[in-house]
Amino acid sequence: MSLAQQNTASSYSAYGIGDFQSQGFSLNNDLGGLGVALRPKQNLNPTNPASLSALGSATFEAGAKGVSLWQKDQNTSQEFYSLTLSHLSLGFPIREGLAVSGGLLPYSFQGYDITKVTPEAGDSLSNNYSGSGGINRAYINIGLEVIEGLSVGLTGSAFFGQLDQQIDKTSSEGQVLVGRVDDTYSIRNQTLDIGLQYQRDFQDKKATFGVVFSPEAQLDMRHNKSTRTYEATGLNVDTTVYEQSELNMTFPKSYVFGLAIEKESNWLVSAEYDFRETSKMRLIGAFPHQLRNATQIKLGGWWTPNAQDIHNYSNIIQYRAGFSYKSGHLSVSTDANENSQTDINEMSISLGVGLPMKRSKTTANIGLELGKRGTQDGGLIEENFIKFHLAFTFNDNWFTQRKID
């Protein structure tokens, strides 16, 4: 195994449509990825469009993410580092209780370079598998408070991108290239999500229940494949076969439920359950694997000591923490037995802060996520990672009628 210079080097990105990326922003990621029951007034919350009805000002957010990834199996270990744009988004209220937003963020990355050697009579055949590319998501959503305490929202998303996969077959006797297979998958399509939030006051606190439902959809996929065989020198192509096909990929339906309790401007705690029917997605890629339904449990909260304190800056900082456990969508075969499947799960903790910038309606968001995915059992790969993100949230008042000229 070696590493490719991509936005990910996870060996598990070789399965399916790649390594899924978080669809939340800085606040969500600091809280373990949750957000379906959050109703921030000064932050964008893309995980539930119904939360937009609470937005109090025009908000723009941009962020970047860095990843340090350590991979190891029973024999070797390797490191990988990357830095990439994580999201861009803009939202603004149209009137009280009604707001819209839109943005762009990555949905999945693929980046791997894996070599397997297969013994042959009198020789051995080396297969080098490599992949790159990814899928992006552009979205627009709208949130409306229909009656006091009850909000609904819609999110329309457009997915687009390309996955490039290559297999080089090399004879170990003289390291001669004997064949190459190139696969390109181009994806285009749209989905629609529905969100709901219900908030009730009790004493000096607020309780919010949130749910988001994403119905099953079909993504259009174009597959181009070329297969080349080479002459004995490995330099000249002997034969080339081109194939082209149109495929459909099922985009899985999902349900997300969450509950949050908040004392406004002081603290919040929340829990969330996420279910995705990923077992119905199409299998692509060269490695034996199965897809299963994925579930995720998220816990998180934030605390601000005293948001009104103008003398002690540390009291107006928003301190954030979260936990996530994901029974992932992948079940992969071991080296010893391709018929034996091992589930690939993930666990992580996250910490972060929201730093208000004085004399400005801007907040700097800084956070860390530490986690582990996979296992070394059966010759598989264990991944340990640290994800660092930095984002800036800008707030301003638009469409406000002046009372004094």
N, C-alpha and C positions, 0 to 999 in steps of 0.2 A: 504494500500500500504506500502510495506517495500522495502529495497534496497538490491540487491545482490552484492557480491564482484566481479564485472566484469570490463572490460575496459569501459563500459558504464552502467549507471543505469537509462537511459531514459525510461520512460514508453512507449514512442513511438517506442522503438526498438522492442516491441512485435508484431509490424505489418510488414508484408512482410518479407524481408530478413535482417531486422535489421536497425540500424541507420547508414546511409551513411556517410563515412568519406571523408574529403577533399583529392583530388588527386593531390594537388599542394605541393610545398616545401615551405621553410621559406619565400623566396621572394614573392611568390604568395600569401601566407596566409596574409602577412603584407599589401598587396594591395587589400584586400577584396576578394581574391581567383582568381583574374583575371590573365591572362598570355598568351592568344592566340595571342596577338599582340606584346609581349615582345621578344627582341632579345639580351639577355645578353651575354657578352663575357666571363665573369668569373663565371657565375652561371648556373646551370642546370635548365631547364624549361620544366617539363614533360607534361605540358598542350598542347603544340604544338610541334610535332617532327621537323617541318620545322625550328624552331628557332635554332636547333643544328648547322646549317650551319654557324652561327656567333660565335660558341665556339672557343676561342683562345688558350686554353691550356687544358691539362688533368685535370679533376675536379672530386673530390670525395666529397660527402656530406652525413652526418649522423645527425639525429635529434631525439629529444624526445619531447613529448607533455604532459602537465599536464592539467587536467580539474577540475574545481570546478563547481558543478551543484546544483542549488537550485530548488526544485520542490514544488509546492503548489497548492492545490485546495481550495474549499470554507471552508474546515474544518481543514486541516492539512498542515504542511510543513516539508520538509526533505532536508538533505544535502548529497552530495556524492563527493568524491575526488578520482582521479586516476592519474597514471603516466604510460606512455607506450612509446615504441619506435614508432616513427612516420614514418621514412623512411630511406632507405639506397640506395645510387645510385652512379654510376660511369659512366663518359663519357669522350671521348677524340676525338680530330680531327685526321682524317687519312691524310688529306691534306687540303689545304685552301678551304673552302666552302663545306667540307664533313666531317661529324662526326657521331659517334654512341654513344649510352648510354644504360644503363639498370639499373633496380632497383627493389626494393621490398617495398611494403607499404600495410597497411590494406585498404580494400574496404568497409567493413561494420562490425559493432559490434552488438551483442545482449546480453543484460543483464538486466533482470527485475524479480521482485517478487511481484505479485499482488494477493490480496485475495478479492473474492466477496462472499457475503452471500446471499443465495436465500431462502426465507421463504417456508417451507413445512408444510403440515398438522401435527400439534402436534410437529413439530421439525423444524430445519432449516439445510440446506445443505451448507457447506462452500467449495468453490472451490479455491484452491491456484494454480495460474499460475506462472511458473518460466521458464526462458530461459537463455541460455549462448551460447558462441561460436562466430564465425564470419567467414568472407570470406576475403582471402588475394589476392593480385594482384601482379604478377611478370611480368615485361614488358621489352621489348627491342625496341629501336627506332633508326631511321636513318634519317638524314637531309642532303639535297643537294641543293646548289645554282645552278640552271640549266642555268640561264642567269643573267646578272647583275640586282640585285634588286628583282629577283623572286626566291623563295625557296620552295621546297616541302619536305614532310616527311611522314614516315609510322611508326606506332606503333603497335606492336604485343603484346597482353596481354594474360596471362594465369591466370584464376581464379580457386581457390581451397579453400576448407574449409568445415566446418560442423556447423550446427545449431542444438542445443539440446533443446527441449521443453518438459515440464512436467506439467501435471495437477493432483493434489491430491484432491480427493473428500472426505470430512470429515463430519460426522454427528456431529452437535453441541451438541447433547445429549450424553454426555460422551466423546466427542472429539475422536470418533472412526473412523479410516480410513476405508472407504468403497470401494474405487476404485482409480486406478492410470492409467494414459495414458501417455506413453512416445513416442515422435515423434523425429526422427533424420533425418535431411536432409543433404545429402552429395552432394556437387556441384563441378563439374569439367568442364572446357571448355575454348575455346580461342576466341578472337575477334581481329579485325583489324581496326585501325583508320587511317584516311588520313588528313594531315594538309597542309596548304599553307600560305605563307606570301609574301607580296609585299611591298617593301620599296622604297620611293623616297626622295631625298634631296631637300630642298628648303631653300635658304639663308644659315644660319648656323644651321639648324634644320633638323630632319628626321621625316617623317610620315610613319607609318607601318600599313598596313591592314592585319589582320589574320583571318583565318577560319579553323575550324576543323569539320569534318563530321565522325560520327560513325554509320555505317549501322546496321540495325537490325540483331541480331544473336540469336541462340538458345543455352541455357545453359542446359547441362544434369544434372538432379537431381535424386538422389536415395532416396526414402522415406522408412524408416523402422518404423513400428508402433507396439507397444505392449499395450494391454489393459488388466488390471488385476482387478479382483473383490476379495474382502476379506471377510472372515467369520465375524461373529458378534463381535469377539474380536478385529478385526483390525490387527491381528498378522499373521494369516495363509492365504495364497492365496487360494481362492476357484476355480477360473477359470482364464486362461490366453489365450489370442488370439493374434497371431502374424500375421502381414500383411507386405508385401513388394511390392513396385511398382516402376516403372521407369517413371519419369515425365520430361517434357520439360518446361523450363521457357524462355519466350521471353526476351532477353536483349534489352532494347529499343534503337532505333536510336536517335541520337541527333545532333543538329547543334549549333555551337558556333561561334559568329562573334565578332570581336574586332577591335578597332582603337587606336593607340598610337602615341603621338607626343613627341619627345625627343630632347633635346639639350645635345649632348653627354658629359658624365661625369659631367653634371650639374643638369639636372632635367628631369622628365618624367611625363606625365599624360596619363591616358588610361581609356577607357570605354568598356564594354563587355556585350553581351546579350547571354544567354544560354537557349536553349530549349531542353527538353528531353521527349520523348513519353512514359512516365512511366505508362500510363493507360493500356498498353498492357501486363504488367508484371503479373505473376501468383499471386493469392491471397493465402497466407499461414498464419497460425496463428489462434488462437482460438477466436479472438475478431472481431466483425462486423466492417468492414471498406470498403472503396472504394479507388481505385487508380486513380489518375488523372494526366494529363500532367503537368510537372513541368517547371517553368520558373525562371530565376534568372537574376537580373541586378547587375552589379558590377562596381564600380568606384574606382580609386586609383591612387597614384602617389608617386614618391620619389624625394628627393632633396639633393644634396651634395654641401655645400657652396663653397669649393675650393679643388678639389681632388689633386691639386699639392702642397698644403701648407705643408711644412715639419716642421713648427714651432708650429702651433696651431692644436692640434689633433682634436678638435671639428669640424674643417672645413673639415676634410676628412671623417667624419662619414656620412653614407647614412641614411637619415631620411625618414621613410615610413609611409603611412596612406592609409586606404581603407574603403569602405562601401559596404554592400551587402544586397539586399532584395530578398528573395526567397519565391515564392508561391510554397510550397512543394508538394510532390506527394501524401500526405495522406489526406483523408477526413474520419473522424471517427464519430461514433454514440455517442450521448449524453446519460447520465444516464436516463433522463426522457423519451426518445423516441429513440429506436434503429433504427427507420426508418428516423430519422433526422440526417443529416450528417453535420459536421462542418469542414471546411478547416483548416489545420494546417500550418500556415505560419511562417517564420523566418526572423529576421532582426538583423544585427550586424555591429559593427564598429571595425576596427583593427588599431593598432599602432605598429611600430617596428623600429629597427635600425640595420644597418650592420656595424660592428666594425672591421676595418682592424687591424690586429695584426702586430706591428712593427717588422722589420727584419724577416718577414715571409710572405709567400704567402697564408695566412690563414685569413678567415673572420669569426668572431663570429656573428651569427644572433639571435637576441632576439626580441620576439614580444608578444603582448597581443591581444586577441579578446574578446569583450564583446557583448553579444547578448541575445535575447529573442525569445522563440518559444512557440506556443500554446496559450491557453486561459483558464480561469477558468469558462467561461460560460457553462451552461448545465452540470455541474459536471465534466468537463474535467480538465486537468492539465496544468498549466503554468510553463514553465521552463525558468530560468535565468541562464546564464553560463558565466564563465570566462575561456578562454583557454590560456594557456601559452606555448610557445615553445622556445626551445633552439637548435640551429643547428650550425655545423661547416662546412665551405666550404674550401677545400684544393685544391690549384692549383699548377700544376707543368708542365714542358715541357717534353713531350715524343716524340720519333721518330724524334728528331731534330738532323740533321747531323752536327757534329763538323766541323768548318772551320779551327781551330787551335788546334793541339794536344799539 
